[in-house]
Amino acid sequence: MPLPSRTPRKTAARARVLRSAVLVALSAGLVAAALPAPAPLGIGDPLFPQLGNPGYDVLSYDIALTYPGRNTEPLAGVTTIEALATDDLERINLDFTHGTVSAVTVEGEPAAWASSGEDLVITPAEPVDQGEAVEITVTHTSDPSGPADSGGWVRTGDGLAMANQADAAHRVFPSNDHPSDKAWFTFRITAPSTLTAVANGLAESPVRDGATTTWTYRTVHPMATELAQVSIGKSTVVHREGPHGLPVRDVVRTADRELLEPWLRRTPGHLEWLERRIGPYPFENYGVLVADADTGFELETQTLSLFERGLFTEPGYPEWYVDSVMVHELAHQWFGDSVSPRAWSDVWLNEGHATWYEALYAEEKGGPTLERRMKAAYAASDQWRADGGPPAAPKPPAPGQKISLFRPVVYDGAALALYALRHEIGTEAFESLERRWVDEHRDGTATTADFTALADEVSGRDLTRFFADWLYAGKTPPMPGHPDWRSRAPHRGTGTGVRAGVGSEAAAGTVKPG
């Protein structure tokens, strides 16, 4: 969908704006005296209440980052946001932390700002009216230091990559950091010319200026902030064709180019396999980014999925397992990236579907059968629900462990609900539901209620009771077609069950490190 045209600002009012940064600051101080103290807002997401911000819809991000050549030092950044006000705004809240702000402008005029919690609270010289388009520019740093498990920048052996899920994009750049507000992105990364920078979207020609090179990438489709990816390092970009001429580009350490080629060349086949089941690939290109880092997980960043190098080099992993993990992240391009969750409690729609196609692929390639994996998941399901809540009503992340949202119940526990649904409505209706889901919600956001309504429509049945039991109940209901399956009684003190890689590797027969 095209970007809406910008609504002209009131020129007479603009002429009255104080243009001196000092006077603007003084004026903002007088305005602030009449306003409540700056405070983080949030949109009330049940799992991340202070994530995102009300009052505007981001249309686009233009993110310029300058990398100093060392991954322990802050990057210089300038983030420009085009947004449409959905309310009258005397202040504009952005999510941002772990960087230092040095200047803010709104519509080109200096604005006052203050930090509150993990929000950057901006007071423009003139209030923004509902329906107006507004440009916000923040000059800031972006600090890659800090605990590795806090998300945002990932320090690799030769540079940086990003892992922003679920709520860490604002540790890298100012944003409306919630998947319900998707936008178009432009990345401009300046780095020493000995390095290569890659980001989501399509590349423009790099521009060299002495010892540095600026790399520019633009997305063709809107994207959630948590799916942003920037890689900087001693990398080679490997190009090949996918189905229908789709550009496939993989990013690997130059030293690993030949070592990883046996895995890289499988992606076109993975794309063909998924397209046969769920329809055309939804984006402008695809590829894998293999990072020399120990993250403990892989990540479905849009058009450029992040993988640990160790997944491909550790000899203990069966071939079918590595293949199926690659398919898991690729399936997310449909489920989670193109169709993004409206709220984080809808994350089962991402992970359950990716796990479903991972399991189907593993079965074809010599892994456990789908029935064996689902029976093992059923046996563990009551424990997973006790630990993490039911699939569509997961418990909030543990304090200080935001990634603990990603428990087995939203992986194999959610795939188990899809397995039950296929039994309940039949394979033909189920496959039609899957294809219609990704087609009708492409480039948008959707909820669990949207999915259940479409399932009712496709099946011609009222599935209210079925979904209440499978998605929201504390105890796992009987499995259609398998009345003999039993779920073990849950025990207390078993831990949070945080994911280690993808899915329930115990059910798959393999445990991934981390």
C-alpha positions as CSV (number, residue, x, y, z in Angstrom):
1,M,0.0,0.0,0.0
2,P,1.4,3.5,-0.9
3,L,2.4,5.9,1.8
4,P,-0.3,8.4,2.5
5,S,0.4,12.0,1.3
6,R,1.6,14.4,4.0
7,T,-1.0,16.8,5.4
8,P,0.3,20.4,5.1
9,R,1.0,22.1,8.4
10,K,-0.6,25.4,9.1
11,T,1.8,27.9,7.6
12,A,0.7,30.9,9.6
13,A,1.1,29.0,12.9
14,R,4.5,27.8,11.6
15,A,5.6,31.3,11.1
16,R,5.1,32.0,14.7
17,V,7.3,29.2,15.9
18,L,10.4,30.3,17.8
19,R,13.3,29.3,15.7
20,S,16.1,29.6,18.2
21,A,16.9,26.3,19.9
22,V,17.4,28.2,23.2
23,L,14.1,30.0,22.9
24,V,12.3,26.8,21.9
25,A,13.7,25.1,25.0
26,L,12.5,27.9,27.2
27,S,9.1,27.9,25.5
28,A,8.8,24.1,26.0
29,G,9.7,24.6,29.6
30,L,6.7,26.9,30.0
31,V,4.5,24.5,28.2
32,A,5.8,21.6,30.3
33,A,4.9,23.4,33.4
34,A,1.2,23.1,32.4
35,L,1.6,19.4,31.4
36,P,2.0,16.3,33.6
37,A,5.6,15.2,34.2
38,P,6.9,13.1,31.2
39,A,5.9,9.5,31.7
40,P,6.1,6.2,29.6
41,L,2.7,5.4,28.0
42,G,2.4,2.1,26.2
43,I,-0.6,0.8,24.3
44,G,-1.7,-1.6,27.0
45,D,-0.4,-4.8,25.5
46,P,-1.3,-7.5,28.1
47,L,2.2,-8.9,28.1
48,F,4.2,-5.7,27.5
49,P,2.0,-2.9,28.9
50,Q,4.4,0.0,28.3
51,L,5.5,-1.1,24.8
52,G,4.3,1.0,21.9
53,N,2.7,4.5,22.1
54,P,-0.7,5.9,21.4
55,G,-1.7,8.8,19.3
56,Y,0.0,8.2,16.0
57,D,0.7,5.6,13.3
58,V,4.3,5.4,11.9
59,L,4.4,5.4,8.2
60,S,8.2,5.1,7.7
61,Y,11.6,5.0,9.3
62,D,14.8,6.3,7.9
63,I,17.6,5.0,10.1
64,A,21.2,6.2,9.5
65,L,23.9,4.5,11.5
66,T,27.6,5.0,11.5
67,Y,29.7,2.1,12.8
68,P,33.1,3.1,14.3
69,G,34.8,-0.2,13.5
70,R,34.6,-1.7,17.0
71,N,31.6,-3.5,18.3
72,T,32.0,-2.4,21.9
73,E,31.6,1.3,21.0
74,P,28.4,3.3,20.4
75,L,27.3,3.9,16.8
76,A,26.2,7.4,15.8
77,G,22.6,7.5,14.6
78,V,20.0,9.7,13.0
79,T,16.5,8.3,12.9
80,T,13.7,10.1,11.0
81,I,10.2,9.0,11.5
82,E,7.2,9.9,9.3
83,A,4.0,9.4,11.2
84,L,0.3,10.3,11.0
85,A,-1.3,11.7,14.1
86,T,-4.4,9.8,15.2
87,D,-5.1,12.1,18.1
88,D,-4.2,15.7,19.1
89,L,-0.7,15.5,20.5
90,E,1.0,18.0,22.8
91,R,3.7,15.4,23.4
92,I,5.0,12.5,21.4
93,N,6.3,9.4,23.1
94,L,8.8,7.1,21.3
95,D,10.3,3.9,22.7
96,F,14.0,4.4,23.2
97,T,16.7,3.4,25.6
98,H,20.4,2.4,25.7
99,G,21.4,5.4,23.7
100,T,22.2,9.1,24.2
101,V,19.9,11.7,22.5
102,S,21.6,15.0,21.4
103,A,18.9,16.6,19.4
104,V,15.3,16.3,18.4
105,T,13.3,18.1,15.7
106,V,9.6,18.0,14.9
107,E,8.8,19.2,11.4
108,G,12.3,20.6,11.2
109,E,11.9,22.7,14.3
110,P,13.9,22.0,17.5
111,A,11.9,20.2,20.2
112,A,12.4,19.6,23.9
113,W,12.7,16.0,25.1
114,A,13.1,14.0,28.3
115,S,13.6,10.3,29.1
116,S,11.1,8.5,31.3
117,G,11.6,4.8,31.8
118,E,12.2,3.4,28.3
119,D,10.4,6.2,26.6
120,L,11.7,9.3,24.9
121,V,9.1,12.0,25.6
122,I,9.1,14.8,23.0
123,T,7.4,18.2,23.4
124,P,7.2,19.9,20.0
125,A,7.2,23.6,19.8
126,E,3.7,23.4,18.4
127,P,1.1,20.7,19.2
128,V,0.3,18.3,16.4
129,D,-3.3,18.0,15.4
130,Q,-5.2,14.8,14.7
131,G,-4.9,13.9,11.0
132,E,-1.6,15.7,10.4
133,A,1.4,14.1,9.1
134,V,4.5,14.8,11.2
135,E,8.2,14.3,10.7
136,I,10.3,13.5,13.8
137,T,14.1,13.4,13.6
138,V,16.2,12.1,16.6
139,T,20.0,12.4,16.6
140,H,21.3,9.8,19.0
141,T,23.8,7.1,19.7
142,S,23.1,3.3,19.6
143,D,25.1,1.4,22.2
144,P,25.9,-2.3,21.5
145,S,27.4,-2.9,25.0
146,G,25.5,-4.4,27.8
147,P,24.2,-7.9,28.6
148,A,23.9,-10.1,25.6
149,D,20.5,-11.5,26.7
150,S,18.8,-8.0,26.8
151,G,18.3,-8.0,23.0
152,G,19.0,-5.4,20.4
153,W,22.5,-5.5,19.1
154,V,24.3,-8.8,19.0
155,R,28.1,-8.6,19.1
156,T,29.5,-11.1,16.6
157,G,33.1,-12.3,16.1
158,D,33.6,-9.7,13.4
159,G,31.0,-7.0,14.0
160,L,27.3,-6.7,14.8
161,A,23.9,-8.1,14.0
162,M,20.4,-7.5,15.5
163,A,18.0,-9.6,17.6
164,N,15.1,-7.3,18.5
165,Q,12.4,-9.8,19.4
166,A,10.2,-9.2,21.3
167,D,10.8,-5.7,22.7
168,A,14.4,-4.7,22.0
169,A,14.3,-2.7,18.7
170,H,14.1,0.5,20.9
171,R,17.5,-0.5,22.4
172,V,18.9,0.3,18.9
173,F,16.8,3.1,17.4
174,P,13.9,5.3,18.6
175,S,10.6,3.8,17.4
176,N,7.0,2.8,18.1
177,D,8.3,-0.6,19.2
178,H,5.2,-2.8,18.9
179,P,4.3,-5.2,16.0
180,S,0.8,-3.6,15.6
181,D,2.5,-0.6,14.0
182,K,4.2,-1.7,10.9
183,A,6.0,0.7,8.6
184,W,8.4,1.0,5.7
185,F,12.1,1.1,6.5
186,T,15.2,2.7,4.9
187,F,18.6,1.8,6.4
188,R,21.8,3.8,5.7
189,I,24.8,2.1,7.3
190,T,28.2,3.8,7.1
191,A,31.1,1.5,8.1
192,P,34.8,1.1,7.3
193,S,35.2,0.0,3.7
194,T,36.9,-3.2,4.8
195,L,33.5,-4.4,6.1
196,T,30.1,-5.2,4.5
197,A,26.8,-3.9,5.8
198,V,23.5,-5.7,5.0
199,A,19.9,-4.9,6.1
200,N,16.3,-5.9,5.4
201,G,15.0,-5.1,1.9
202,L,16.6,-4.3,-1.4
203,A,20.1,-2.8,-1.8
204,E,21.1,0.3,-3.6
205,S,24.6,0.9,-4.9
206,P,27.0,1.5,-2.1
207,V,28.8,4.8,-2.0
208,R,32.4,4.9,-1.0
209,D,33.9,8.0,0.6
210,G,37.5,7.6,1.5
211,A,37.9,5.0,4.2
212,T,34.2,4.4,4.7
213,T,31.3,3.1,2.6
214,T,27.6,3.8,3.0
215,W,25.2,1.0,2.3
216,T,21.5,1.7,1.7
217,Y,18.6,-0.7,1.9
218,R,14.8,-0.2,1.5
219,T,12.0,-2.5,2.3
220,V,9.3,-3.0,-0.3
221,H,6.7,-4.2,2.3
222,P,5.9,-2.8,5.7
223,M,7.7,-4.3,8.7
224,A,7.4,-4.5,12.4
225,T,10.3,-3.0,14.4
226,E,11.1,-6.3,16.1
227,L,12.0,-7.8,12.6
228,A,14.6,-5.2,11.7
229,Q,18.0,-6.6,10.8
230,V,21.4,-4.9,10.3
231,S,24.6,-6.9,9.9
232,I,28.0,-5.4,9.8
233,G,31.1,-7.5,9.5
234,K,33.8,-9.2,7.3
235,S,31.1,-10.7,5.2
236,T,30.4,-12.0,1.8
237,V,26.9,-11.7,0.2
238,V,26.2,-14.9,-1.8
239,H,23.5,-14.4,-4.5
240,R,21.4,-17.1,-6.2
241,E,17.8,-17.4,-7.6
242,G,14.8,-18.9,-5.8
243,P,11.4,-19.9,-7.3
244,H,10.1,-17.6,-10.0
245,G,13.4,-15.7,-10.1
246,L,13.1,-14.5,-6.5
247,P,16.5,-13.0,-5.4
248,V,18.1,-15.0,-2.6
249,R,21.1,-13.5,-0.9
250,D,22.9,-15.1,2.1
251,V,25.3,-13.2,4.4
252,V,28.2,-15.2,5.8
253,R,31.7,-14.6,7.1
254,T,34.0,-14.5,4.1
255,A,36.1,-17.2,5.8
256,D,33.1,-19.5,5.9
257,R,31.9,-19.1,2.4
258,E,32.8,-22.5,1.1
259,L,32.1,-24.3,4.4
260,L,28.5,-23.1,4.6
261,E,27.6,-23.5,0.9
262,P,26.1,-27.0,1.3
263,W,23.5,-25.4,3.6
264,L,23.0,-22.1,1.8
265,R,22.1,-23.8,-1.5
266,R,19.1,-25.5,0.2
267,T,17.1,-22.3,0.6
268,P,15.5,-22.3,-2.9
269,G,14.2,-25.9,-2.3
270,H,12.9,-24.8,1.1
271,L,11.0,-21.9,-0.6
272,E,9.5,-24.2,-3.2
273,W,8.4,-26.7,-0.5
274,L,6.6,-24.0,1.5
275,E,5.1,-22.3,-1.6
276,R,3.4,-25.6,-2.5
277,R,1.7,-25.6,0.9
278,I,0.8,-22.0,1.7
279,G,1.2,-20.0,-1.5
280,P,3.6,-17.4,-2.9
281,Y,6.5,-16.1,-0.9
282,P,5.3,-12.7,0.4
283,F,8.4,-10.5,0.1
284,E,10.9,-9.0,-2.3
285,N,13.9,-11.3,-1.4
286,Y,15.1,-13.8,1.1
287,G,18.3,-15.1,2.6
288,V,20.0,-16.3,5.8
289,L,22.4,-14.4,7.9
290,V,24.9,-16.7,9.6
291,A,26.4,-14.9,12.6
292,D,29.5,-15.8,14.5
293,A,27.7,-15.5,17.9
294,D,26.2,-17.7,20.6
295,T,22.6,-16.4,20.9
296,G,20.8,-19.6,21.9
297,F,18.2,-19.1,19.2
298,E,17.6,-18.4,15.6
299,L,15.4,-15.4,14.5
300,E,13.0,-14.7,11.6
301,T,14.1,-11.1,10.8
302,Q,12.2,-10.1,7.7
303,T,13.7,-11.2,4.5
304,L,17.0,-12.0,6.3
305,S,16.7,-14.7,9.0
306,L,19.4,-14.8,11.7
307,F,21.2,-18.1,12.5
308,E,24.0,-19.0,14.8
309,R,27.1,-20.3,13.0
310,G,27.1,-23.2,15.4
311,L,23.9,-24.6,14.0
312,F,25.7,-25.4,10.7
313,T,29.1,-26.4,12.1
314,E,28.2,-28.5,15.2
315,P,28.6,-32.1,14.0
316,G,26.1,-33.5,16.6
317,Y,23.0,-32.1,14.8
318,P,21.3,-34.4,12.4
319,E,20.9,-33.1,8.8
320,W,17.1,-33.3,9.0
321,Y,17.2,-31.1,12.2
322,V,19.2,-28.3,10.7
323,D,17.1,-28.4,7.6
324,S,13.9,-28.2,9.6
325,V,15.2,-25.3,11.7
326,M,15.9,-23.4,8.4
327,V,12.3,-24.1,7.3
328,H,11.0,-22.9,10.7
329,E,12.5,-19.5,10.2
330,L,11.5,-19.3,6.6
331,A,7.9,-20.2,7.5
332,H,7.9,-17.2,9.7
333,Q,8.2,-15.0,6.7
334,W,4.5,-15.8,6.1
335,F,3.5,-16.4,9.7
336,G,4.7,-13.5,11.9
337,D,6.5,-11.3,9.4
338,S,3.9,-10.8,6.6
339,V,1.0,-11.5,9.0
340,S,2.2,-10.0,12.3
341,P,0.5,-10.4,15.7
342,R,-1.8,-7.5,16.8
343,A,-0.8,-8.2,20.4
344,W,2.0,-10.3,21.8
345,S,-0.5,-12.8,23.2
346,D,-1.2,-13.7,19.6
347,V,2.4,-14.9,19.3
348,W,1.2,-18.6,19.1
349,L,0.0,-17.7,15.5
350,N,3.7,-17.1,14.6
351,E,5.4,-19.9,16.5
352,G,2.7,-22.5,16.3
353,H,2.6,-22.3,12.5
354,A,6.4,-22.2,12.1
355,T,6.7,-25.2,14.3
356,W,4.0,-27.0,12.3
357,Y,5.8,-26.6,9.0
358,E,9.1,-27.4,10.7
359,A,7.7,-30.7,12.0
360,L,6.1,-31.6,8.6
361,Y,9.5,-31.0,6.9
362,A,11.4,-32.9,9.5
363,E,9.1,-35.9,9.0
364,E,9.8,-35.9,5.3
365,K,13.6,-35.7,5.8
366,G,14.1,-38.5,8.2
367,G,13.1,-36.9,11.5
368,P,10.4,-38.0,13.9
369,T,6.9,-38.5,12.4
370,L,4.4,-35.7,13.0
371,E,2.3,-38.1,15.0
372,R,5.2,-39.1,17.3
373,R,6.2,-35.5,17.8
374,M,2.6,-34.4,18.6
375,K,2.0,-37.4,20.9
376,A,5.2,-36.3,22.9
377,A,3.9,-32.7,22.9
378,Y,0.5,-33.9,24.2
379,A,2.2,-35.8,27.0
380,A,4.0,-32.6,28.1
381,S,1.2,-30.1,27.3
382,D,-0.4,-29.9,30.7
383,Q,2.9,-29.1,32.2
384,W,3.6,-26.4,29.6
385,R,0.2,-24.8,30.2
386,A,0.9,-24.8,34.0
387,D,4.3,-23.2,33.4
388,G,3.4,-20.7,30.7
389,G,-0.4,-20.5,30.3
390,P,-2.4,-21.8,27.4
391,P,-1.3,-21.0,23.8
392,A,-3.4,-17.9,23.2
393,A,-3.2,-16.5,26.7
394,P,0.4,-16.9,27.7
395,K,1.7,-15.8,31.0
396,P,3.8,-12.6,31.0
397,P,7.6,-13.0,30.7
398,A,9.4,-13.6,34.0
399,P,10.8,-10.4,35.6
400,G,14.1,-9.5,34.0
401,Q,13.7,-12.3,31.4
402,K,11.6,-10.9,28.6
403,I,12.6,-13.7,26.2
404,S,10.9,-16.1,28.6
405,L,7.7,-15.3,26.7
406,F,8.9,-17.9,24.2
407,R,8.1,-21.0,26.2
408,P,7.3,-24.5,24.7
409,V,3.5,-23.8,24.9
410,V,3.7,-21.3,22.1
411,Y,5.8,-23.6,20.0
412,D,4.9,-27.3,20.1
413,G,2.0,-26.5,22.4
414,A,0.5,-24.3,19.7
415,A,1.4,-26.7,16.9
416,L,-0.5,-29.3,18.9
417,A,-3.6,-27.1,18.7
418,L,-3.2,-26.9,14.9
419,Y,-2.8,-30.7,14.8
420,A,-6.1,-31.0,16.7
421,L,-7.7,-28.5,14.3
422,R,-6.7,-30.5,11.3
423,H,-8.3,-33.6,12.8
424,E,-11.4,-31.6,13.7
425,I,-12.1,-29.9,10.3
426,G,-10.3,-32.3,7.9
427,T,-7.1,-31.9,5.9
428,E,-8.7,-30.1,2.9
429,A,-10.4,-27.4,5.0
430,F,-7.3,-27.0,7.1
431,E,-5.0,-26.5,4.1
432,S,-7.5,-24.0,2.7
433,L,-7.5,-22.1,6.0
434,E,-3.8,-21.8,6.0
435,R,-3.6,-20.4,2.5
436,R,-6.4,-18.0,3.0
437,W,-5.0,-16.8,6.3
438,V,-1.6,-15.6,4.8
439,D,-3.3,-14.3,1.7
440,E,-6.1,-12.2,3.3
441,H,-3.8,-10.7,6.0
442,R,-0.7,-10.2,4.0
443,D,1.3,-7.1,5.0
444,G,-1.0,-6.6,8.0
445,T,-1.6,-7.6,11.5
446,A,-4.1,-10.1,12.9
447,T,-5.5,-11.5,16.1
448,T,-6.5,-14.9,17.4
449,A,-10.1,-13.9,16.9
450,D,-9.4,-13.2,13.2
451,F,-8.0,-16.8,12.9
452,T,-10.8,-18.5,14.7
453,A,-13.4,-16.5,12.7
454,L,-11.8,-17.6,9.4
455,A,-11.6,-21.2,10.6
456,D,-15.4,-21.1,11.3
457,E,-16.0,-19.7,7.8
458,V,-13.7,-22.2,6.0
459,S,-15.1,-25.2,7.8
460,G,-18.7,-24.1,7.8
461,R,-18.9,-24.9,11.6
462,D,-19.1,-23.1,14.9
463,L,-15.7,-23.9,16.5
464,T,-16.2,-21.7,19.6
465,R,-16.0,-24.6,22.1
466,F,-13.1,-26.2,20.3
467,F,-10.9,-23.1,20.3
468,A,-11.9,-22.2,23.9
469,D,-10.5,-25.6,25.0
470,W,-7.5,-25.7,22.8
471,L,-6.3,-22.1,23.0
472,Y,-7.5,-20.8,26.4
473,A,-8.0,-23.7,28.8
474,G,-5.6,-24.5,31.6
475,K,-5.8,-28.3,30.9
476,T,-5.2,-29.9,27.5
477,P,-8.5,-31.2,26.0
478,P,-8.8,-34.7,24.5
479,M,-7.1,-35.1,21.1
480,P,-9.5,-35.7,18.2
481,G,-8.7,-39.1,16.7
482,H,-6.5,-40.1,19.5
483,P,-8.6,-40.7,22.6
484,D,-5.9,-42.9,24.1
485,W,-3.4,-40.0,24.4
486,R,-2.6,-38.8,27.9
487,S,-1.0,-35.6,29.3
488,R,1.2,-36.0,32.4
489,A,0.0,-34.3,35.5
490,P,2.0,-31.0,36.0
491,H,4.5,-30.6,38.8
492,R,5.5,-27.4,40.4
493,G,9.0,-25.9,40.2
494,T,9.8,-27.1,36.7
495,G,11.0,-23.7,35.6
496,T,9.8,-21.3,32.9
497,G,10.5,-23.6,30.0
498,V,12.1,-20.9,28.0
499,R,12.8,-21.8,24.4
500,A,16.2,-23.2,23.4
501,G,16.2,-22.6,19.7
502,V,12.9,-23.4,18.1
503,G,10.0,-25.6,19.2
504,S,10.2,-28.3,21.7
505,E,13.5,-30.0,20.9
506,A,12.7,-32.8,23.4
507,A,9.7,-33.6,21.2
508,A,11.8,-33.5,18.1
509,G,14.4,-35.8,19.6
510,T,17.1,-33.2,19.6
511,V,18.2,-30.5,22.1
512,K,19.7,-27.3,20.8
513,P,22.3,-25.6,23.0
514,G,21.4,-22.4,24.9
